[in-house]
Amino acid sequence: MTYRISRAKAVSTKETRAAERIAKILNEDMGINLEAVGYHMVRNHPPIVWHRLEVLSLTAGEEYDIMIDEMNGVTHGSKFLR
């Protein structure tokens, strides 16, 4: 399980800038075959690259689920731990 970053006012950090660049790359050409990109990523780059992409994907999925639950009024765990 990955850690959760609390929601705060948007600031420009290394992480937010990286997220913007990755999103821009993924949205530039919607016709790009992401499976082929994954194939070439594994074949042509060290494993750490796609392991980090996996962490990014899992974290994004978890954050999306939490965001949707918060929009629907569902709380997670003890409110004292937040």
N, CA, C and O atoms as CSV, one atom per row, in Angstrom:
chain,resi,resn,atom,element,x,y,z
A,1,MET,N,N,0.842,-1.183,0.000
A,1,MET,CA,C,0.000,0.000,0.000
A,1,MET,C,C,0.884,1.241,0.000
A,1,MET,O,O,1.882,1.308,0.717
A,2,THR,N,N,0.514,2.192,-0.789
A,2,THR,CA,C,1.289,3.420,-0.871
A,2,THR,C,C,0.758,4.433,0.121
A,2,THR,O,O,-0.367,4.308,0.604
A,3,TYR,N,N,1.552,5.420,0.420
A,3,TYR,CA,C,1.113,6.449,1.346
A,3,TYR,C,C,0.241,7.456,0.614
A,3,TYR,O,O,0.313,7.584,-0.608
A,4,ARG,N,N,-0.575,8.159,1.363
A,4,ARG,CA,C,-1.498,9.121,0.792
A,4,ARG,C,C,-1.029,10.536,1.104
A,4,ARG,O,O,-0.681,10.849,2.242
A,5,ILE,N,N,-1.025,11.364,0.107
A,5,ILE,CA,C,-0.648,12.758,0.278
A,5,ILE,C,C,-1.922,13.551,0.537
A,5,ILE,O,O,-2.880,13.461,-0.231
A,6,SER,N,N,-1.935,14.321,1.610
A,6,SER,CA,C,-3.141,15.078,1.938
A,6,SER,C,C,-3.372,16.170,0.895
A,6,SER,O,O,-2.432,16.705,0.307
A,7,ARG,N,N,-4.628,16.479,0.689
A,7,ARG,CA,C,-5.006,17.509,-0.278
A,7,ARG,C,C,-4.683,18.887,0.294
A,7,ARG,O,O,-4.993,19.183,1.448
A,8,ALA,N,N,-4.075,19.697,-0.505
A,8,ALA,CA,C,-3.710,21.041,-0.070
A,8,ALA,C,C,-3.767,21.972,-1.275
A,8,ALA,O,O,-4.045,21.543,-2.394
A,9,LYS,N,N,-3.504,23.230,-1.034
A,9,LYS,CA,C,-3.456,24.213,-2.108
A,9,LYS,C,C,-2.394,23.791,-3.129
A,9,LYS,O,O,-1.302,23.358,-2.760
A,10,ALA,N,N,-2.729,23.923,-4.411
A,10,ALA,CA,C,-1.810,23.521,-5.470
A,10,ALA,C,C,-0.538,24.361,-5.436
A,10,ALA,O,O,-0.579,25.591,-5.393
A,11,VAL,N,N,0.579,23.666,-5.455
A,11,VAL,CA,C,1.880,24.325,-5.489
A,11,VAL,C,C,2.707,23.672,-6.583
A,11,VAL,O,O,2.471,22.519,-6.946
A,12,SER,N,N,3.655,24.392,-7.096
A,12,SER,CA,C,4.526,23.845,-8.127
A,12,SER,C,C,5.739,23.196,-7.460
A,12,SER,O,O,6.604,23.875,-6.908
A,13,THR,N,N,5.778,21.867,-7.526
A,13,THR,CA,C,6.896,21.112,-6.980
A,13,THR,C,C,7.449,20.230,-8.094
A,13,THR,O,O,6.886,20.173,-9.187
A,14,LYS,N,N,8.543,19.549,-7.813
A,14,LYS,CA,C,9.086,18.610,-8.794
A,14,LYS,C,C,8.033,17.588,-9.180
A,14,LYS,O,O,7.905,17.221,-10.348
A,15,GLU,N,N,7.270,17.125,-8.176
A,15,GLU,CA,C,6.282,16.090,-8.411
A,15,GLU,C,C,5.122,16.586,-9.272
A,15,GLU,O,O,4.675,15.883,-10.177
A,16,THR,N,N,4.634,17.799,-8.991
A,16,THR,CA,C,3.515,18.317,-9.788
A,16,THR,C,C,3.955,18.587,-11.223
A,16,THR,O,O,3.200,18.347,-12.166
A,17,ARG,N,N,5.177,19.085,-11.384
A,17,ARG,CA,C,5.681,19.329,-12.741
A,17,ARG,C,C,5.874,18.010,-13.495
A,17,ARG,O,O,5.585,17.934,-14.689
A,18,ALA,N,N,6.358,16.974,-12.810
A,18,ALA,CA,C,6.521,15.663,-13.445
A,18,ALA,C,C,5.158,15.098,-13.842
A,18,ALA,O,O,5.008,14.537,-14.927
A,19,ALA,N,N,4.169,15.247,-12.966
A,19,ALA,CA,C,2.818,14.760,-13.272
A,19,ALA,C,C,2.265,15.475,-14.504
A,19,ALA,O,O,1.638,14.849,-15.358
A,20,GLU,N,N,2.495,16.767,-14.593
A,20,GLU,CA,C,2.023,17.534,-15.756
A,20,GLU,C,C,2.701,17.048,-17.044
A,20,GLU,O,O,2.044,16.901,-18.075
A,21,ARG,N,N,4.020,16.801,-16.982
A,21,ARG,CA,C,4.737,16.338,-18.172
A,21,ARG,C,C,4.259,14.950,-18.605
A,21,ARG,O,O,4.067,14.700,-19.795
A,22,ILE,N,N,4.071,14.053,-17.642
A,22,ILE,CA,C,3.613,12.699,-17.964
A,22,ILE,C,C,2.211,12.749,-18.568
A,22,ILE,O,O,1.938,12.086,-19.569
A,23,ALA,N,N,1.322,13.537,-17.957
A,23,ALA,CA,C,-0.040,13.666,-18.488
A,23,ALA,C,C,-0.020,14.237,-19.903
A,23,ALA,O,O,-0.779,13.791,-20.764
A,24,LYS,N,N,0.844,15.220,-20.146
A,24,LYS,CA,C,0.936,15.821,-21.485
A,24,LYS,C,C,1.402,14.788,-22.511
A,24,LYS,O,O,0.858,14.715,-23.613
A,25,ILE,N,N,2.397,14.001,-22.151
A,25,ILE,CA,C,2.896,12.960,-23.062
A,25,ILE,C,C,1.798,11.957,-23.383
A,25,ILE,O,O,1.623,11.575,-24.540
A,26,LEU,N,N,1.055,11.525,-22.362
A,26,LEU,CA,C,0.009,10.523,-22.561
A,26,LEU,C,C,-1.181,11.060,-23.344
A,26,LEU,O,O,-1.885,10.292,-23.999
A,27,ASN,N,N,-1.414,12.368,-23.285
A,27,ASN,CA,C,-2.567,12.949,-23.966
A,27,ASN,C,C,-2.246,13.575,-25.314
A,27,ASN,O,O,-3.163,13.992,-26.020
A,28,GLU,N,N,-0.968,13.655,-25.697
A,28,GLU,CA,C,-0.599,14.266,-26.971
A,28,GLU,C,C,-1.207,13.524,-28.151
A,28,GLU,O,O,-1.782,14.140,-29.048
A,29,ASP,N,N,-1.081,12.216,-28.151
A,29,ASP,CA,C,-1.545,11.404,-29.274
A,29,ASP,C,C,-2.368,10.245,-28.725
A,29,ASP,O,O,-1.815,9.248,-28.262
A,30,MET,N,N,-3.692,10.381,-28.779
A,30,MET,CA,C,-4.557,9.347,-28.226
A,30,MET,C,C,-4.534,8.072,-29.064
A,30,MET,O,O,-5.072,7.048,-28.642
A,31,GLY,N,N,-3.927,8.119,-30.230
A,31,GLY,CA,C,-3.841,6.945,-31.085
A,31,GLY,C,C,-2.621,6.083,-30.794
A,31,GLY,O,O,-2.464,5.018,-31.392
A,32,ILE,N,N,-1.760,6.521,-29.893
A,32,ILE,CA,C,-0.544,5.763,-29.600
A,32,ILE,C,C,-0.907,4.450,-28.899
A,32,ILE,O,O,-1.783,4.415,-28.035
A,33,ASN,N,N,-0.236,3.399,-29.277
A,33,ASN,CA,C,-0.477,2.074,-28.710
A,33,ASN,C,C,0.320,1.964,-27.407
A,33,ASN,O,O,1.535,1.767,-27.426
A,34,LEU,N,N,-0.377,2.094,-26.279
A,34,LEU,CA,C,0.304,2.071,-24.985
A,34,LEU,C,C,0.897,0.701,-24.679
A,34,LEU,O,O,1.895,0.608,-23.965
A,35,GLU,N,N,0.301,-0.359,-25.207
A,35,GLU,CA,C,0.882,-1.687,-25.017
A,35,GLU,C,C,2.237,-1.789,-25.705
A,35,GLU,O,O,3.162,-2.405,-25.176
A,36,ALA,N,N,2.352,-1.185,-26.883
A,36,ALA,CA,C,3.634,-1.177,-27.593
A,36,ALA,C,C,4.653,-0.334,-26.834
A,36,ALA,O,O,5.830,-0.687,-26.766
A,37,VAL,N,N,4.199,0.778,-26.266
A,37,VAL,CA,C,5.095,1.615,-25.462
A,37,VAL,C,C,5.606,0.806,-24.273
A,37,VAL,O,O,6.795,0.844,-23.957
A,38,GLY,N,N,4.704,0.074,-23.614
A,38,GLY,CA,C,5.106,-0.770,-22.491
A,38,GLY,C,C,6.099,-1.833,-22.905
A,38,GLY,O,O,7.064,-2.102,-22.190
A,39,TYR,N,N,5.866,-2.443,-24.063
A,39,TYR,CA,C,6.779,-3.454,-24.591
A,39,TYR,C,C,8.182,-2.864,-24.753
A,39,TYR,O,O,9.166,-3.444,-24.296
A,40,HIS,N,N,8.258,-1.709,-25.405
A,40,HIS,CA,C,9.559,-1.079,-25.648
A,40,HIS,C,C,10.192,-0.564,-24.352
A,40,HIS,O,O,11.416,-0.540,-24.221
A,41,MET,N,N,9.364,-0.157,-23.410
A,41,MET,CA,C,9.875,0.295,-22.115
A,41,MET,C,C,10.616,-0.852,-21.425
A,41,MET,O,O,11.720,-0.672,-20.910
A,42,VAL,N,N,9.996,-2.028,-21.423
A,42,VAL,CA,C,10.602,-3.189,-20.758
A,42,VAL,C,C,11.836,-3.672,-21.516
A,42,VAL,O,O,12.829,-4.058,-20.899
A,43,ARG,N,N,11.782,-3.652,-22.829
A,43,ARG,CA,C,12.894,-4.172,-23.633
A,43,ARG,C,C,14.096,-3.230,-23.695
A,43,ARG,O,O,15.230,-3.684,-23.854
A,44,ASN,N,N,13.858,-1.930,-23.572
A,44,ASN,CA,C,14.927,-0.968,-23.846
A,44,ASN,C,C,15.389,-0.133,-22.655
A,44,ASN,O,O,16.297,0.687,-22.789
A,45,HIS,N,N,14.770,-0.335,-21.489
A,45,HIS,CA,C,15.131,0.471,-20.328
A,45,HIS,C,C,15.301,-0.420,-19.109
A,45,HIS,O,O,14.759,-1.524,-19.071
A,46,PRO,N,N,16.046,0.042,-18.114
A,46,PRO,CA,C,16.244,-0.776,-16.911
A,46,PRO,C,C,14.917,-0.997,-16.170
A,46,PRO,O,O,14.006,-0.174,-16.257
A,47,PRO,N,N,14.821,-2.109,-15.447
A,47,PRO,CA,C,13.580,-2.439,-14.731
A,47,PRO,C,C,13.082,-1.346,-13.793
A,47,PRO,O,O,11.876,-1.230,-13.578
A,48,ILE,N,N,13.973,-0.551,-13.236
A,48,ILE,CA,C,13.542,0.485,-12.299
A,48,ILE,C,C,12.565,1.455,-12.955
A,48,ILE,O,O,11.686,1.994,-12.284
A,49,VAL,N,N,12.710,1.681,-14.254
A,49,VAL,CA,C,11.832,2.620,-14.957
A,49,VAL,C,C,10.391,2.128,-14.924
A,49,VAL,O,O,9.493,2.869,-14.525
A,50,TRP,N,N,10.163,0.895,-15.335
A,50,TRP,CA,C,8.779,0.426,-15.344
A,50,TRP,C,C,8.274,0.069,-13.958
A,50,TRP,O,O,7.063,0.062,-13.736
A,51,HIS,N,N,9.169,-0.231,-13.014
A,51,HIS,CA,C,8.726,-0.415,-11.630
A,51,HIS,C,C,8.199,0.908,-11.066
A,51,HIS,O,O,7.205,0.932,-10.341
A,52,ARG,N,N,8.867,1.987,-11.402
A,52,ARG,CA,C,8.411,3.297,-10.935
A,52,ARG,C,C,7.090,3.686,-11.594
A,52,ARG,O,O,6.240,4.305,-10.954
A,53,LEU,N,N,6.911,3.331,-12.857
A,53,LEU,CA,C,5.633,3.578,-13.526
A,53,LEU,C,C,4.510,2.760,-12.881
A,53,LEU,O,O,3.370,3.218,-12.791
A,54,GLU,N,N,4.842,1.561,-12.441
A,54,GLU,CA,C,3.857,0.724,-11.761
A,54,GLU,C,C,3.424,1.371,-10.443
A,54,GLU,O,O,2.237,1.391,-10.120
A,55,VAL,N,N,4.379,1.893,-9.691
A,55,VAL,CA,C,4.057,2.593,-8.440
A,55,VAL,C,C,3.168,3.798,-8.740
A,55,VAL,O,O,2.192,4.042,-8.030
A,56,LEU,N,N,3.498,4.544,-9.778
A,56,LEU,CA,C,2.712,5.705,-10.170
A,56,LEU,C,C,1.275,5.298,-10.494
A,56,LEU,O,O,0.325,5.949,-10.058
A,57,SER,N,N,1.125,4.230,-11.252
A,57,SER,CA,C,-0.195,3.755,-11.642
A,57,SER,C,C,-1.013,3.285,-10.446
A,57,SER,O,O,-2.189,3.632,-10.327
A,58,LEU,N,N,-0.409,2.504,-9.562
A,58,LEU,CA,C,-1.115,2.011,-8.380
A,58,LEU,C,C,-1.530,3.153,-7.457
A,58,LEU,O,O,-2.644,3.163,-6.933
A,59,THR,N,N,-0.636,4.104,-7.264
A,59,THR,CA,C,-0.949,5.249,-6.415
A,59,THR,C,C,-2.073,6.083,-7.017
A,59,THR,O,O,-2.975,6.522,-6.304
A,60,ALA,N,N,-2.020,6.302,-8.331
A,60,ALA,CA,C,-3.075,7.073,-8.991
A,60,ALA,C,C,-4.420,6.368,-8.833
A,60,ALA,O,O,-5.431,7.025,-8.587
A,61,GLY,N,N,-4.449,5.053,-8.967
A,61,GLY,CA,C,-5.692,4.305,-8.795
A,61,GLY,C,C,-6.244,4.422,-7.392
A,61,GLY,O,O,-7.446,4.615,-7.208
A,62,GLU,N,N,-5.366,4.306,-6.391
A,62,GLU,CA,C,-5.798,4.434,-5.002
A,62,GLU,C,C,-6.319,5.840,-4.715
A,62,GLU,O,O,-7.352,6.001,-4.065
A,63,GLU,N,N,-5.612,6.848,-5.194
A,63,GLU,CA,C,-6.033,8.227,-4.969
A,63,GLU,C,C,-7.368,8.511,-5.658
A,63,GLU,O,O,-8.206,9.233,-5.119
A,64,TYR,N,N,-7.560,7.944,-6.840
A,64,TYR,CA,C,-8.828,8.130,-7.550
A,64,TYR,C,C,-9.980,7.525,-6.745
A,64,TYR,O,O,-11.029,8.151,-6.591
A,65,ASP,N,N,-9.783,6.316,-6.237
A,65,ASP,CA,C,-10.819,5.671,-5.423
A,65,ASP,C,C,-11.148,6.502,-4.188
A,65,ASP,O,O,-12.319,6.665,-3.847
A,66,ILE,N,N,-10.126,7.028,-3.515
A,66,ILE,CA,C,-10.338,7.852,-2.324
A,66,ILE,C,C,-11.073,9.135,-2.693
A,66,ILE,O,O,-11.985,9.556,-1.981
A,67,MET,N,N,-10.681,9.756,-3.800
A,67,MET,CA,C,-11.328,10.989,-4.233
A,67,MET,C,C,-12.813,10.765,-4.518
A,67,MET,O,O,-13.649,11.572,-4.115
A,68,ILE,N,N,-13.143,9.672,-5.211
A,68,ILE,CA,C,-14.540,9.363,-5.521
A,68,ILE,C,C,-15.319,9.093,-4.237
A,68,ILE,O,O,-16.448,9.557,-4.081
A,69,ASP,N,N,-14.711,8.342,-3.319
A,69,ASP,CA,C,-15.381,8.073,-2.045
A,69,ASP,C,C,-15.630,9.362,-1.267
A,69,ASP,O,O,-16.698,9.533,-0.679
A,70,GLU,N,N,-14.647,10.276,-1.259
A,70,GLU,CA,C,-14.818,11.547,-0.563
A,70,GLU,C,C,-15.936,12.371,-1.193
A,70,GLU,O,O,-16.687,13.046,-0.491
A,71,MET,N,N,-16.042,12.313,-2.515
A,71,MET,CA,C,-17.113,13.028,-3.206
A,71,MET,C,C,-18.474,12.443,-2.842
A,71,MET,O,O,-19.474,13.160,-2.811
A,72,ASN,N,N,-18.511,11.141,-2.565
A,72,ASN,CA,C,-19.756,10.473,-2.204
A,72,ASN,C,C,-20.000,10.459,-0.699
A,72,ASN,O,O,-20.982,9.875,-0.243
A,73,GLY,N,N,-19.125,11.091,0.080
A,73,GLY,CA,C,-19.305,11.206,1.513
A,73,GLY,C,C,-18.837,10.004,2.314
A,73,GLY,O,O,-19.190,9.876,3.486
A,74,VAL,N,N,-18.048,9.119,1.709
A,74,VAL,CA,C,-17.524,7.953,2.414
A,74,VAL,C,C,-16.215,8.342,3.091
A,74,VAL,O,O,-15.361,8.978,2.472
A,75,THR,N,N,-16.052,7.965,4.360
A,75,THR,CA,C,-14.804,8.253,5.057
A,75,THR,C,C,-13.975,6.987,5.160
A,75,THR,O,O,-14.515,5.881,5.149
A,76,HIS,N,N,-12.670,7.146,5.258
A,76,HIS,CA,C,-11.745,6.015,5.337
A,76,HIS,C,C,-11.046,6.015,6.683
A,76,HIS,O,O,-10.377,6.982,7.046
A,77,GLY,N,N,-11.204,4.930,7.419
A,77,GLY,CA,C,-10.468,4.772,8.665
A,77,GLY,C,C,-10.871,5.791,9.718
A,77,GLY,O,O,-11.917,6.432,9.623
A,78,SER,N,N,-10.037,5.920,10.697
A,78,SER,CA,C,-10.290,6.831,11.817
A,78,SER,C,C,-9.999,8.262,11.411
A,78,SER,O,O,-8.958,8.545,10.817
A,79,LYS,N,N,-10.915,9.168,11.731
A,79,LYS,CA,C,-10.677,10.565,11.404
A,79,LYS,C,C,-9.559,11.160,12.242
A,79,LYS,O,O,-9.056,12.241,11.934
A,80,PHE,N,N,-9.166,10.454,13.309
A,80,PHE,CA,C,-8.085,10.936,14.159
A,80,PHE,C,C,-6.718,10.648,13.563
A,80,PHE,O,O,-5.727,11.240,13.989
A,81,LEU,N,N,-6.645,9.760,12.596
A,81,LEU,CA,C,-5.364,9.414,11.973
A,81,LEU,C,C,-5.020,10.372,10.843
A,81,LEU,O,O,-3.893,10.355,10.348
A,82,ARG,N,N,-5.937,11.182,10.437
A,82,ARG,CA,C,-5.691,12.083,9.307
A,82,ARG,C,C,-5.033,13.331,9.740
A,82,ARG,O,O,-4.753,14.200,8.915
